[in-house]
Amino acid sequence: MENGRPPDPADWAVTDVVNYFRTAGFEEQASAFQEQEIDGKSLLLMTRNDVLTGLQLKLGPALKIYEYHVKPLQTKHLKNSSS
C-alpha cells in the first residue's frame, strides 16, 4: 500500500483514483473521475482526448492531469507489466 492505495494503479478502485487526484491538488477535478466511475483500469486506458473532452474539465487542469499524472502512471504501469 502506498498512501492508502494499492501500488499498481490497475488495482485502484474509483475512490483511490479520486483520492490520488485530490492529493495531487486537483480537488475540484477529482469529482469528475467519481462521476464517470473511473477506476484504475479505466484510468490506464484513458487517452489524452478522453481526459480533455470526456471528463468535461477546464482545458488547463485537464492538460496537467493528463501530462503529469495519467501519462506517467500509464508509462510506469506498462514498464512494470513488461518486466
KETIDREN-168125 format. One line per 10 residues: their letters; for each residue x, y, z of C-alpha. Coordinates in nm, 4 decimals, m for minus. Last residue first. Layout:
<ropas>
A	X/Y/Z; ...
</ropas>
This chain:
<ropas>
SSSNKLHKTQ	0.9353/m0.6730/m1.6677; 0.6572/m0.5977/m1.9156; 0.3952/m0.5114/m1.6576; 0.6238/m0.2786/m1.4617; 0.7126/m0.0754/m1.7723; 0.3490/m0.0649/m1.8833; 0.2406/0.0543/m1.5364; 0.5097/0.3228/m1.5224; 0.4135/0.4533/m1.8655; 0.0414/0.4563/m1.7798
LPKVHYEYIK	0.1042/0.6322/m1.4483; 0.3289/0.8858/m1.6276; 0.0536/0.9535/m1.8862; m0.2270/0.9916/m1.6300; m0.0390/1.2210/m1.3895; 0.1753/1.4967/m1.5354; 0.0567/1.5081/m1.8972; m0.3059/1.4023/m1.8454; m0.3838/1.5913/m1.5261; m0.1910/1.8955/m1.6459
LAPGLKLQLG	m0.3835/1.9059/m1.9745; m0.7159/1.8645/m1.7937; m0.6260/2.1401/m1.5448; m0.5682/2.3880/m1.8281; m0.8581/2.2748/m2.0508; m1.1360/2.3049/m1.7942; m1.2839/1.9640/m1.7262; m1.5708/1.7970/m1.9110; m1.4429/1.4470/m1.8263; m1.4698/1.3157/m2.1805
TLVDNRTMLL	m1.3132/1.6133/m2.3554; m0.9559/1.6693/m2.2382; m0.9177/1.3472/m2.0370; m1.0655/1.1250/m2.3061; m0.8698/1.3120/m2.5756; m0.5404/1.2429/m2.3989; m0.6333/0.8768/m2.3938; m0.7632/0.6849/m2.0969; m0.6860/0.3130/m2.0696; m0.4788/0.3424/m1.7502
LSKGDIEQEQ	m0.7558/0.5432/m1.5858; m1.0114/0.2760/m1.6758; m0.8033/0.0075/m1.5035; m0.7540/0.2323/m1.2012; m1.1208/0.3176/m1.1589; m1.3063/0.5932/m1.3426; m1.6700/0.5994/m1.2290; m1.7578/0.8980/m1.4536; m1.8967/1.0925/m1.1567; m1.6012/0.9936/m0.9362
FASAQEEFGA	m1.3445/1.0896/m1.2004; m1.5262/1.4217/m1.2440; m1.5152/1.4701/m0.8647; m1.1354/1.4792/m0.8783; m1.1479/1.7987/m1.0876; m1.2257/2.0304/m0.7940; m0.9680/1.8776/m0.5596; m0.6951/1.8652/m0.8239; m0.4024/1.9188/m0.5872; m0.2217/1.5854/m0.6300
TRFYNVVDTV	m0.3845/1.4576/m0.3092; m0.7289/1.5211/m0.4600; m0.6141/1.3475/m0.7795; m0.4987/1.0366/m0.5932; m0.8080/1.0427/m0.3696; m1.0371/1.0266/m0.6740; m0.8352/0.7414/m0.8261; m0.8369/0.5517/m0.4956; m1.2135/0.6114/m0.4586; m1.2738/0.4635/m0.8055
AWDAPDPPRG	m1.0861/0.1486/m0.7015; m0.7163/0.1115/m0.7760; m0.5763/m0.2268/m0.8805; m0.4613/m0.1121/m1.2261; m0.2846/0.1769/m1.0476; m0.0324/m0.0728/m0.9041; 0.0850/0.0401/m0.5592; m0.2501/m0.0329/m0.3865; m0.3743/0.2907/m0.2310; m0.3568/0.4051/0.1335
NEM	m0.0643/0.6386/0.0661; 0.1214/0.3476/m0.0939; 0.0000/0.0000/0.0000
</ropas>
